[in-house]
Amino acid sequence: MRLEYKAVSDLIIEKISELKKKNNAVILAHNYQRGEIQDVADFVGDSLGLSQQAAKTDADLIVFCGVHFMAETAALLSPDKTVIMPDEHAGCPMASMITARELKEKKKLYPNAKVVCYVNTTAAVKAESDICCTSSNAVKIVSSLPEDAEIIFVPDKSLGAYVSSCLGREMIYWEGYCPTHHRILAEQIVKMKSDHPEAEVVVHPECTPDVIALADHVASTTGILNYVQSSNSREFVIGTEIGILHRMKKENPDKTFMPVTPLSDCPNMKLNTLEKLLWSLEDFQFVVTVPEDIAVEARKAIQRMLDLS
């Protein structure tokens, strides 16, 4: 049965390669995607980095294996290219926790506040924001704003709390969060430290403050990958979505990586499969577009971030 499955997988991969060349396509895969998706991708990385990479290529078609807001960001930064995603239902629960209408109402309560939005938001929310940020540059983005300015930080209250702890600066948080990262618990960290005393604990800032307080290092997905590669430690306890372990093990075969919990698995990220990737290349589905009036304003928030980064 395994040999039969491998034969089918090899055939699918071969067809994907053929259609990619035929359609002048580039395949992008987020660090949290299934291992087999990462292996066939042209580029693997974080959401913004992938979108920037796509904008640099001469491909006509971008196949984004991630969740919807990521494909939207790619469409914003590559308006001359067609962006598709293999599964149209691959959304982000945290991005769905705030709408443009809700943000408009919040802004009325704080008319002088600056809105900093995490990249994990819809294009419509980005369009209502002053500046965008990622988990890797959030501290820098917030610190760039006037010290006397009120700041509305959306939608991730955990990332916002982490930024506040770094800068000693109060902000107005939206009550959003990542369900996957919130399944990583402090008591699990304590147990892993007890069971693996030589291991370093590395976590993502979307984790809760009590988890972050127990970590040896806090970083974005790209930051985590860079850190474990440069560290002299041989064992790591990883507190982020478990899909990233596939790339870690490939890039660092002599090191050991253990998830804090196997429950830190994003079901939305795992909706994309090799079969769906093949079908998307065959049928040019599902196309992701952003209305131009929203795109114009959303690009401003992204560009302000890029100018600072």
ROVEX-954028 format. One record per residue (C-alpha): residue number from 1; residue in one letter; chain; x negated, y negated, z negated. Coordinates in steps of 0.1 Angstrom, whole numbers, padded with zeros to 4 digits. Each point is the difference from the previous one (the first is absolute). Layout:
r nr: NUM, rest: a, kette: A, xx: X, yy: Y, zz: Z
...
//
This chain:
r nr: 1, rest: m, kette: A, xx: 0000, yy: 0000, zz: 0000
r nr: 2, rest: r, kette: A, xx: -0028, yy: -0024, zz: -0009
r nr: 3, rest: l, kette: A, xx: -0018, yy: 0007, zz: 0033
r nr: 4, rest: e, kette: A, xx: 0032, yy: -0006, zz: 0019
r nr: 5, rest: y, kette: A, xx: 0006, yy: -0033, zz: -0018
r nr: 6, rest: k, kette: A, xx: -0036, yy: -0011, zz: 0007
r nr: 7, rest: a, kette: A, xx: 0005, yy: 0008, zz: 0037
r nr: 8, rest: v, kette: A, xx: 0031, yy: -0021, zz: 0001
r nr: 9, rest: s, kette: A, xx: -0017, yy: -0028, zz: -0018
r nr: 10, rest: d, kette: A, xx: -0030, yy: 0001, zz: 0023
r nr: 11, rest: l, kette: A, xx: 0024, yy: -0002, zz: 0030
r nr: 12, rest: i, kette: A, xx: 0018, yy: -0030, zz: -0015
r nr: 13, rest: i, kette: A, xx: -0033, yy: -0018, zz: -0007
r nr: 14, rest: e, kette: A, xx: -0010, yy: 0007, zz: 0036
r nr: 15, rest: k, kette: A, xx: 0032, yy: -0015, zz: 0013
r nr: 16, rest: i, kette: A, xx: -0003, yy: -0030, zz: -0023
r nr: 17, rest: s, kette: A, xx: -0035, yy: -0006, zz: 0013
r nr: 18, rest: e, kette: A, xx: 0012, yy: 0002, zz: 0036
r nr: 19, rest: l, kette: A, xx: 0029, yy: -0024, zz: -0005
r nr: 20, rest: k, kette: A, xx: -0021, yy: -0024, zz: -0020
r nr: 21, rest: k, kette: A, xx: -0023, yy: -0004, zz: 0030
r nr: 22, rest: k, kette: A, xx: 0028, yy: -0001, zz: 0025
r nr: 23, rest: n, kette: A, xx: 0019, yy: -0028, zz: -0019
r nr: 24, rest: n, kette: A, xx: -0032, yy: -0019, zz: -0010
r nr: 25, rest: a, kette: A, xx: 0010, yy: 0004, zz: -0036
r nr: 26, rest: v, kette: A, xx: -0018, yy: -0003, zz: -0033
r nr: 27, rest: i, kette: A, xx: 0011, yy: 0021, zz: -0030
r nr: 28, rest: l, kette: A, xx: -0002, yy: -0017, zz: -0035
r nr: 29, rest: a, kette: A, xx: 0004, yy: 0020, zz: -0032
r nr: 30, rest: h, kette: A, xx: 0002, yy: -0013, zz: -0035
r nr: 31, rest: n, kette: A, xx: -0022, yy: 0015, zz: -0027
r nr: 32, rest: y, kette: A, xx: 0031, yy: 0016, zz: -0016
r nr: 33, rest: q, kette: A, xx: 0011, yy: 0019, zz: 0031
r nr: 34, rest: r, kette: A, xx: -0001, yy: 0038, zz: 0004
r nr: 35, rest: g, kette: A, xx: -0035, yy: 0014, zz: 0006
r nr: 36, rest: e, kette: A, xx: 0008, yy: 0012, zz: 0035
r nr: 37, rest: i, kette: A, xx: 0013, yy: -0034, zz: 0009
r nr: 38, rest: q, kette: A, xx: -0032, yy: -0017, zz: -0012
r nr: 39, rest: d, kette: A, xx: -0021, yy: 0025, zz: 0019
r nr: 40, rest: v, kette: A, xx: 0016, yy: -0009, zz: 0034
r nr: 41, rest: a, kette: A, xx: 0000, yy: -0037, zz: -0006
r nr: 42, rest: d, kette: A, xx: -0024, yy: -0024, zz: 0017
r nr: 43, rest: f, kette: A, xx: -0001, yy: -0021, zz: -0032
r nr: 44, rest: v, kette: A, xx: 0008, yy: 0008, zz: -0036
r nr: 45, rest: g, kette: A, xx: 0002, yy: -0027, zz: -0026
r nr: 46, rest: d, kette: A, xx: 0022, yy: -0024, zz: -0020
r nr: 47, rest: s, kette: A, xx: 0030, yy: -0017, zz: 0015
r nr: 48, rest: l, kette: A, xx: -0015, yy: -0035, zz: 0008
r nr: 49, rest: g, kette: A, xx: -0033, yy: 0014, zz: 0011
r nr: 50, rest: l, kette: A, xx: 0018, yy: 0023, zz: 0025
r nr: 51, rest: s, kette: A, xx: 0021, yy: -0028, zz: 0014
r nr: 52, rest: q, kette: A, xx: -0032, yy: -0021, zz: 0004
r nr: 53, rest: q, kette: A, xx: -0017, yy: 0029, zz: 0017
r nr: 54, rest: a, kette: A, xx: 0029, yy: 0004, zz: 0024
r nr: 55, rest: a, kette: A, xx: -0001, yy: -0037, zz: 0010
r nr: 56, rest: k, kette: A, xx: -0036, yy: 0005, zz: 0010
r nr: 57, rest: t, kette: A, xx: 0005, yy: 0029, zz: 0023
r nr: 58, rest: d, kette: A, xx: 0010, yy: -0001, zz: 0037
r nr: 59, rest: a, kette: A, xx: 0027, yy: 0026, zz: -0005
r nr: 60, rest: d, kette: A, xx: 0035, yy: -0007, zz: 0013
r nr: 61, rest: l, kette: A, xx: 0018, yy: 0023, zz: -0025
r nr: 62, rest: i, kette: A, xx: -0006, yy: 0001, zz: -0037
r nr: 63, rest: v, kette: A, xx: 0013, yy: 0031, zz: -0018
r nr: 64, rest: f, kette: A, xx: 0001, yy: -0009, zz: -0037
r nr: 65, rest: c, kette: A, xx: 0002, yy: 0029, zz: -0024
r nr: 66, rest: g, kette: A, xx: 0009, yy: -0016, zz: -0032
r nr: 67, rest: v, kette: A, xx: 0032, yy: -0017, zz: -0013
r nr: 68, rest: h, kette: A, xx: 0021, yy: -0026, zz: 0016
r nr: 69, rest: f, kette: A, xx: -0015, yy: -0032, zz: -0014
r nr: 70, rest: m, kette: A, xx: -0034, yy: 0011, zz: 0013
r nr: 71, rest: a, kette: A, xx: 0013, yy: 0004, zz: 0035
r nr: 72, rest: e, kette: A, xx: 0017, yy: -0034, zz: -0003
r nr: 73, rest: t, kette: A, xx: -0033, yy: -0016, zz: -0010
r nr: 74, rest: a, kette: A, xx: -0017, yy: 0017, zz: 0030
r nr: 75, rest: a, kette: A, xx: 0027, yy: -0014, zz: 0022
r nr: 76, rest: l, kette: A, xx: -0005, yy: -0035, zz: -0014
r nr: 77, rest: l, kette: A, xx: -0037, yy: 0001, zz: 0006
r nr: 78, rest: s, kette: A, xx: 0003, yy: 0016, zz: 0034
r nr: 79, rest: p, kette: A, xx: 0029, yy: -0017, zz: 0017
r nr: 80, rest: d, kette: A, xx: -0013, yy: 0010, zz: 0035
r nr: 81, rest: k, kette: A, xx: 0001, yy: 0037, zz: -0009
r nr: 82, rest: t, kette: A, xx: 0027, yy: 0026, zz: -0005
r nr: 83, rest: v, kette: A, xx: 0001, yy: 0014, zz: -0035
r nr: 84, rest: i, kette: A, xx: 0018, yy: 0033, zz: -0008
r nr: 85, rest: m, kette: A, xx: 0002, yy: 0022, zz: -0031
r nr: 86, rest: p, kette: A, xx: 0007, yy: 0037, zz: 0001
r nr: 87, rest: d, kette: A, xx: 0028, yy: 0000, zz: -0026
r nr: 88, rest: e, kette: A, xx: 0023, yy: -0031, zz: -0002
r nr: 89, rest: h, kette: A, xx: 0011, yy: 0010, zz: -0035
r nr: 90, rest: a, kette: A, xx: -0035, yy: -0003, zz: -0015
r nr: 91, rest: g, kette: A, xx: 0006, yy: -0030, zz: -0022
r nr: 92, rest: c, kette: A, xx: -0016, yy: -0014, zz: -0031
r nr: 93, rest: p, kette: A, xx: 0022, yy: 0000, zz: -0032
r nr: 94, rest: m, kette: A, xx: -0019, yy: -0030, zz: -0014
r nr: 95, rest: a, kette: A, xx: 0004, yy: -0020, zz: 0031
r nr: 96, rest: s, kette: A, xx: 0037, yy: 0007, zz: -0001
r nr: 97, rest: m, kette: A, xx: 0002, yy: -0014, zz: -0036
r nr: 98, rest: i, kette: A, xx: 0002, yy: -0036, zz: 0013
r nr: 99, rest: t, kette: A, xx: 0018, yy: -0016, zz: 0029
r nr: 100, rest: a, kette: A, xx: -0005, yy: -0034, zz: 0016
r nr: 101, rest: r, kette: A, xx: 0033, yy: -0011, zz: -0013
r nr: 102, rest: e, kette: A, xx: -0009, yy: 0009, zz: -0036
r nr: 103, rest: l, kette: A, xx: -0034, yy: -0018, zz: 0004
r nr: 104, rest: k, kette: A, xx: 0018, yy: -0031, zz: 0012
r nr: 105, rest: e, kette: A, xx: 0022, yy: 0000, zz: -0031
r nr: 106, rest: k, kette: A, xx: -0031, yy: 0004, zz: -0022
r nr: 107, rest: k, kette: A, xx: -0017, yy: -0029, zz: 0017
r nr: 108, rest: k, kette: A, xx: 0030, yy: -0022, zz: -0008
r nr: 109, rest: l, kette: A, xx: -0007, yy: 0006, zz: -0037
r nr: 110, rest: y, kette: A, xx: -0036, yy: -0010, zz: 0004
r nr: 111, rest: p, kette: A, xx: -0001, yy: -0026, zz: 0028
r nr: 112, rest: n, kette: A, xx: -0036, yy: -0010, zz: -0006
r nr: 113, rest: a, kette: A, xx: -0014, yy: 0035, zz: -0002
r nr: 114, rest: k, kette: A, xx: -0023, yy: 0016, zz: 0025
r nr: 115, rest: v, kette: A, xx: 0011, yy: 0035, zz: 0012
r nr: 116, rest: v, kette: A, xx: -0027, yy: 0026, zz: 0002
r nr: 117, rest: c, kette: A, xx: 0012, yy: 0032, zz: 0017
r nr: 118, rest: y, kette: A, xx: -0017, yy: 0033, zz: -0001
r nr: 119, rest: v, kette: A, xx: -0005, yy: 0015, zz: 0035
r nr: 120, rest: n, kette: A, xx: 0024, yy: 0027, zz: -0011
r nr: 121, rest: t, kette: A, xx: 0030, yy: -0021, zz: 0011
r nr: 122, rest: t, kette: A, xx: 0022, yy: -0004, zz: 0030
r nr: 123, rest: a, kette: A, xx: -0008, yy: -0026, zz: 0027
r nr: 124, rest: a, kette: A, xx: 0031, yy: -0019, zz: -0011
r nr: 125, rest: v, kette: A, xx: -0014, yy: -0003, zz: -0036
r nr: 126, rest: k, kette: A, xx: -0034, yy: -0010, zz: 0013
r nr: 127, rest: a, kette: A, xx: 0018, yy: -0027, zz: 0020
r nr: 128, rest: e, kette: A, xx: 0014, yy: -0015, zz: -0032
r nr: 129, rest: s, kette: A, xx: -0035, yy: 0001, zz: -0017
r nr: 130, rest: d, kette: A, xx: -0028, yy: -0025, zz: -0001
r nr: 131, rest: i, kette: A, xx: -0028, yy: 0025, zz: 0002
r nr: 132, rest: c, kette: A, xx: -0005, yy: 0038, zz: 0002
r nr: 133, rest: c, kette: A, xx: -0024, yy: 0022, zz: -0020
r nr: 134, rest: t, kette: A, xx: -0012, yy: 0035, zz: -0001
r nr: 135, rest: s, kette: A, xx: -0010, yy: 0021, zz: -0031
r nr: 136, rest: s, kette: A, xx: -0037, yy: -0007, zz: 0009
r nr: 137, rest: n, kette: A, xx: 0003, yy: -0038, zz: 0003
r nr: 138, rest: a, kette: A, xx: 0029, yy: -0009, zz: -0023
r nr: 139, rest: v, kette: A, xx: -0023, yy: -0014, zz: -0027
r nr: 140, rest: k, kette: A, xx: -0017, yy: -0022, zz: 0025
r nr: 141, rest: i, kette: A, xx: 0032, yy: -0012, zz: 0016
r nr: 142, rest: v, kette: A, xx: 0016, yy: -0010, zz: -0033
r nr: 143, rest: s, kette: A, xx: -0031, yy: -0017, zz: -0012
r nr: 144, rest: s, kette: A, xx: -0001, yy: -0021, zz: 0031
r nr: 145, rest: l, kette: A, xx: 0033, yy: -0017, zz: -0009
r nr: 146, rest: p, kette: A, xx: 0000, yy: -0032, zz: -0022
r nr: 147, rest: e, kette: A, xx: -0003, yy: 0008, zz: -0037
r nr: 148, rest: d, kette: A, xx: 0031, yy: -0020, zz: -0008
r nr: 149, rest: a, kette: A, xx: 0021, yy: 0017, zz: 0026
r nr: 150, rest: e, kette: A, xx: 0028, yy: 0024, zz: -0010
r nr: 151, rest: i, kette: A, xx: -0003, yy: 0033, zz: 0018
r nr: 152, rest: i, kette: A, xx: 0027, yy: 0024, zz: 0010
r nr: 153, rest: f, kette: A, xx: -0017, yy: 0034, zz: 0006
r nr: 154, rest: v, kette: A, xx: 0021, yy: 0025, zz: 0020
r nr: 155, rest: p, kette: A, xx: 0008, yy: 0028, zz: -0001
r nr: 156, rest: d, kette: A, xx: -0024, yy: 0021, zz: -0021
r nr: 157, rest: k, kette: A, xx: 0001, yy: -0009, zz: -0037
r nr: 158, rest: s, kette: A, xx: -0029, yy: 0024, zz: -0007
r nr: 159, rest: l, kette: A, xx: -0024, yy: -0015, zz: 0025
r nr: 160, rest: g, kette: A, xx: 0012, yy: -0034, zz: -0012
r nr: 161, rest: a, kette: A, xx: -0008, yy: 0010, zz: -0036
r nr: 162, rest: y, kette: A, xx: -0034, yy: 0012, zz: 0010
r nr: 163, rest: v, kette: A, xx: -0008, yy: -0033, zz: 0018
r nr: 164, rest: s, kette: A, xx: 0012, yy: -0019, zz: -0031
r nr: 165, rest: s, kette: A, xx: -0023, yy: 0020, zz: -0022
r nr: 166, rest: c, kette: A, xx: -0029, yy: -0007, zz: 0022
r nr: 167, rest: l, kette: A, xx: 0006, yy: -0038, zz: 0002
r nr: 168, rest: g, kette: A, xx: 0017, yy: -0007, zz: -0033
r nr: 169, rest: r, kette: A, xx: 0028, yy: -0017, zz: 0020
r nr: 170, rest: e, kette: A, xx: 0037, yy: 0003, zz: -0005
r nr: 171, rest: m, kette: A, xx: 0022, yy: 0008, zz: 0030
r nr: 172, rest: i, kette: A, xx: 0037, yy: 0006, zz: 0007
r nr: 173, rest: y, kette: A, xx: 0004, yy: 0036, zz: 0009
r nr: 174, rest: w, kette: A, xx: 0026, yy: 0018, zz: 0021
r nr: 175, rest: e, kette: A, xx: 0011, yy: 0032, zz: -0016
r nr: 176, rest: g, kette: A, xx: -0013, yy: 0022, zz: 0027
r nr: 177, rest: y, kette: A, xx: -0024, yy: 0030, zz: -0002
r nr: 178, rest: c, kette: A, xx: -0013, yy: 0030, zz: 0018
r nr: 179, rest: p, kette: A, xx: 0018, yy: 0032, zz: -0012
r nr: 180, rest: t, kette: A, xx: -0029, yy: 0022, zz: 0010
r nr: 181, rest: h, kette: A, xx: -0026, yy: -0020, zz: -0020
r nr: 182, rest: h, kette: A, xx: 0024, yy: -0002, zz: -0029
r nr: 183, rest: r, kette: A, xx: 0000, yy: 0038, zz: -0002
r nr: 184, rest: i, kette: A, xx: -0036, yy: -0002, zz: -0012
r nr: 185, rest: l, kette: A, xx: 0002, yy: -0001, zz: -0038
r nr: 186, rest: a, kette: A, xx: -0025, yy: -0012, zz: -0026
r nr: 187, rest: e, kette: A, xx: 0003, yy: 0034, zz: -0019
r nr: 188, rest: q, kette: A, xx: -0010, yy: 0018, zz: 0032
r nr: 189, rest: i, kette: A, xx: -0031, yy: -0022, zz: 0002
r nr: 190, rest: v, kette: A, xx: -0009, yy: 0008, zz: -0036
r nr: 191, rest: k, kette: A, xx: 0004, yy: 0037, zz: 0006
r nr: 192, rest: m, kette: A, xx: -0021, yy: -0001, zz: 0032
r nr: 193, rest: k, kette: A, xx: -0027, yy: -0019, zz: -0019
r nr: 194, rest: s, kette: A, xx: 0000, yy: 0026, zz: -0027
r nr: 195, rest: d, kette: A, xx: -0002, yy: 0029, zz: 0025
r nr: 196, rest: h, kette: A, xx: -0026, yy: -0017, zz: 0022
r nr: 197, rest: p, kette: A, xx: -0021, yy: -0022, zz: -0022
r nr: 198, rest: e, kette: A, xx: -0027, yy: -0005, zz: 0027
r nr: 199, rest: a, kette: A, xx: 0026, yy: -0013, zz: 0026
r nr: 200, rest: e, kette: A, xx: 0006, yy: -0036, zz: 0009
r nr: 201, rest: v, kette: A, xx: 0036, yy: -0012, zz: 0000
r nr: 202, rest: v, kette: A, xx: 0008, yy: -0022, zz: 0030
r nr: 203, rest: v, kette: A, xx: 0035, yy: -0014, zz: 0005
r nr: 204, rest: h, kette: A, xx: 0020, yy: -0023, zz: 0022
r nr: 205, rest: p, kette: A, xx: 0013, yy: -0033, zz: -0014
r nr: 206, rest: e, kette: A, xx: 0036, yy: 0010, zz: 0009
r nr: 207, rest: c, kette: A, xx: -0003, yy: 0022, zz: -0031
r nr: 208, rest: t, kette: A, xx: 0015, yy: -0011, zz: -0033
r nr: 209, rest: p, kette: A, xx: -0022, yy: -0022, zz: -0024
r nr: 210, rest: d, kette: A, xx: -0005, yy: 0028, zz: -0025
r nr: 211, rest: v, kette: A, xx: -0014, yy: 0023, zz: 0027
r nr: 212, rest: i, kette: A, xx: -0022, yy: -0028, zz: 0013
r nr: 213, rest: a, kette: A, xx: -0013, yy: -0006, zz: -0035
r nr: 214, rest: l, kette: A, xx: -0013, yy: 0036, zz: -0001
r nr: 215, rest: a, kette: A, xx: -0018, yy: -0001, zz: 0034
r nr: 216, rest: d, kette: A, xx: -0037, yy: -0003, zz: 0006
r nr: 217, rest: h, kette: A, xx: 0007, yy: -0018, zz: 0033
r nr: 218, rest: v, kette: A, xx: 0030, yy: -0017, zz: 0016
r nr: 219, rest: a, kette: A, xx: 0001, yy: -0006, zz: 0038
r nr: 220, rest: s, kette: A, xx: 0021, yy: 0001, zz: 0031
r nr: 221, rest: t, kette: A, xx: 0000, yy: 0032, zz: 0022
r nr: 222, rest: t, kette: A, xx: -0030, yy: -0013, zz: 0020
r nr: 223, rest: g, kette: A, xx: -0017, yy: -0011, zz: -0032
r nr: 224, rest: i, kette: A, xx: 0005, yy: 0034, zz: -0016
r nr: 225, rest: l, kette: A, xx: -0014, yy: 0017, zz: 0030
r nr: 226, rest: n, kette: A, xx: -0031, yy: -0022, zz: 0000
r nr: 227, rest: y, kette: A, xx: -0004, yy: 0003, zz: -0037
r nr: 228, rest: v, kette: A, xx: -0001, yy: 0038, zz: -0002
r nr: 229, rest: q, kette: A, xx: -0024, yy: 0001, zz: 0030
r nr: 230, rest: s, kette: A, xx: -0025, yy: -0023, zz: -0017
r nr: 231, rest: s, kette: A, xx: 0004, yy: 0013, zz: -0035
r nr: 232, rest: n, kette: A, xx: -0026, yy: 0023, zz: -0015
r nr: 233, rest: s, kette: A, xx: 0027, yy: 0020, zz: -0017
r nr: 234, rest: r, kette: A, xx: 0009, yy: 0035, zz: 0013
r nr: 235, rest: e, kette: A, xx: 0035, yy: 0002, zz: -0014
r nr: 236, rest: f, kette: A, xx: 0029, yy: -0024, zz: 0004
r nr: 237, rest: v, kette: A, xx: 0036, yy: -0001, zz: -0013
r nr: 238, rest: i, kette: A, xx: 0020, yy: -0019, zz: 0026
r nr: 239, rest: g, kette: A, xx: 0031, yy: -0020, zz: -0010
r nr: 240, rest: t, kette: A, xx: 0017, yy: -0008, zz: 0033
r nr: 241, rest: e, kette: A, xx: 0020, yy: 0017, zz: 0027
r nr: 242, rest: i, kette: A, xx: -0015, yy: 0035, zz: 0005
r nr: 243, rest: g, kette: A, xx: -0003, yy: -0002, zz: 0038
r nr: 244, rest: i, kette: A, xx: -0032, yy: -0020, zz: -0005
r nr: 245, rest: l, kette: A, xx: -0018, yy: 0031, zz: -0014
r nr: 246, rest: h, kette: A, xx: -0001, yy: 0015, zz: 0035
r nr: 247, rest: r, kette: A, xx: -0023, yy: -0028, zz: 0013
r nr: 248, rest: m, kette: A, xx: -0020, yy: -0001, zz: -0033
r nr: 249, rest: k, kette: A, xx: -0008, yy: 0037, zz: 0003
r nr: 250, rest: k, kette: A, xx: -0010, yy: -0003, zz: 0037
r nr: 251, rest: e, kette: A, xx: -0023, yy: -0030, zz: -0007
r nr: 252, rest: n, kette: A, xx: -0014, yy: 0013, zz: -0032
r nr: 253, rest: p, kette: A, xx: -0002, yy: 0039, zz: 0002
r nr: 254, rest: d, kette: A, xx: -0025, yy: 0001, zz: -0029
r nr: 255, rest: k, kette: A, xx: 0024, yy: -0017, zz: -0024
r nr: 256, rest: t, kette: A, xx: 0031, yy: 0012, zz: -0019
r nr: 257, rest: f, kette: A, xx: 0033, yy: -0019, zz: 0001
r nr: 258, rest: m, kette: A, xx: 0030, yy: 0007, zz: -0022
r nr: 259, rest: p, kette: A, xx: 0033, yy: -0018, zz: 0001
r nr: 260, rest: v, kette: A, xx: 0013, yy: -0013, zz: -0033
r nr: 261, rest: t, kette: A, xx: 0033, yy: 0018, zz: 0009
r nr: 262, rest: p, kette: A, xx: 0012, yy: 0019, zz: 0031
r nr: 263, rest: l, kette: A, xx: 0032, yy: -0020, zz: -0004
r nr: 264, rest: s, kette: A, xx: -0017, yy: -0031, zz: 0014
r nr: 265, rest: d, kette: A, xx: 0011, yy: 0010, zz: 0035
r nr: 266, rest: c, kette: A, xx: 0020, yy: -0025, zz: 0020
r nr: 267, rest: p, kette: A, xx: 0028, yy: 0019, zz: 0019
r nr: 268, rest: n, kette: A, xx: 0004, yy: -0029, zz: 0024
r nr: 269, rest: m, kette: A, xx: -0037, yy: 0001, zz: 0011
r nr: 270, rest: k, kette: A, xx: 0004, yy: 0038, zz: 0006
r nr: 271, rest: l, kette: A, xx: 0029, yy: -0004, zz: 0024
r nr: 272, rest: n, kette: A, xx: -0024, yy: -0003, zz: 0029
r nr: 273, rest: t, kette: A, xx: -0011, yy: 0034, zz: 0014
r nr: 274, rest: l, kette: A, xx: -0020, yy: 0011, zz: 0030
r nr: 275, rest: e, kette: A, xx: 0033, yy: 0010, zz: 0018
r nr: 276, rest: k, kette: A, xx: 0015, yy: -0034, zz: -0006
r nr: 277, rest: l, kette: A, xx: -0032, yy: -0017, zz: 0012
r nr: 278, rest: l, kette: A, xx: 0001, yy: 0020, zz: 0032
r nr: 279, rest: w, kette: A, xx: 0037, yy: -0008, zz: 0006
r nr: 280, rest: s, kette: A, xx: -0006, yy: -0037, zz: -0006
r nr: 281, rest: l, kette: A, xx: -0027, yy: 0000, zz: 0027
r nr: 282, rest: e, kette: A, xx: 0023, yy: 0019, zz: 0024
r nr: 283, rest: d, kette: A, xx: 0031, yy: -0022, zz: -0006
r nr: 284, rest: f, kette: A, xx: -0016, yy: -0033, zz: -0010
r nr: 285, rest: q, kette: A, xx: 0020, yy: 0001, zz: -0033
r nr: 286, rest: f, kette: A, xx: 0005, yy: -0016, zz: -0024
r nr: 287, rest: v, kette: A, xx: -0008, yy: -0036, zz: 0012
r nr: 288, rest: v, kette: A, xx: -0005, yy: -0025, zz: -0028
r nr: 289, rest: t, kette: A, xx: 0007, yy: -0037, zz: 0008
r nr: 290, rest: v, kette: A, xx: 0003, yy: -0032, zz: -0020
r nr: 291, rest: p, kette: A, xx: 0024, yy: -0028, zz: 0011
r nr: 292, rest: e, kette: A, xx: -0021, yy: -0029, zz: 0012
r nr: 293, rest: d, kette: A, xx: 0013, yy: -0026, zz: -0024
r nr: 294, rest: i, kette: A, xx: -0009, yy: 0023, zz: -0029
r nr: 295, rest: a, kette: A, xx: -0033, yy: 0010, zz: 0016
r nr: 296, rest: v, kette: A, xx: -0012, yy: -0036, zz: 0003
r nr: 297, rest: e, kette: A, xx: 0004, yy: -0007, zz: -0037
r nr: 298, rest: a, kette: A, xx: -0013, yy: 0034, zz: -0011
r nr: 299, rest: r, kette: A, xx: -0032, yy: -0005, zz: 0020
r nr: 300, rest: k, kette: A, xx: -0006, yy: -0032, zz: -0018
r nr: 301, rest: a, kette: A, xx: 0000, yy: 0017, zz: -0034
r nr: 302, rest: i, kette: A, xx: -0023, yy: 0027, zz: 0013
r nr: 303, rest: q, kette: A, xx: -0023, yy: -0024, zz: 0018
r nr: 304, rest: r, kette: A, xx: -0004, yy: -0021, zz: -0032
r nr: 305, rest: m, kette: A, xx: -0012, yy: 0031, zz: -0017
r nr: 306, rest: l, kette: A, xx: -0024, yy: 0010, zz: 0028
r nr: 307, rest: d, kette: A, xx: -0015, yy: -0036, zz: 0000
r nr: 308, rest: l, kette: A, xx: -0009, yy: 0005, zz: -0037
r nr: 309, rest: s, kette: A, xx: -0013, yy: 0035, zz: 0005
//
